[in-house]
Amino acid sequence: MGFIVLPQTLLDMDAEFIAGLGDLVASSFVILEMLGNNFNYLIMAVGFLMILGWIRRMAKYNKEAAENGTLK
């Protein structure tokens, strides 16, 4: 079993793609810096709301299991 040899043009295209991807990621940090801590507060609020929804759903399932006698 041998290695696959790619033409140089494909290797150059891969390098350009990776460099472009790196530029895209780097530019996304500029947007995050403009948002400041507001983005962090948004993420924390969304996480908190998801945790509350999860707890409510667990309570609903526990109540249903207690009514059906399947709660262990």
C-alpha positions, 0 to 999 in steps of 0.5 A: 500500500502506498501513499497517494501523490497529489499534483502540486495544484491541488496542494496549493488549492488546499493551502489557499483554502486553509488560509482563507478559513483561518482568515474567516475565523480571525475576522469572527473575533473582531465581531466578538470584540465589538459585542463585548460582554453582551455576547457572554451575557446572552450565552449565559441567559440562553443556558440558564433558560435551557437548564430551567426547561430541563428541570421543568421537563424532569419534574413533569416526567417524575410526576407522570412516573409517580402517577403510573407507579413506575418511579423507582 
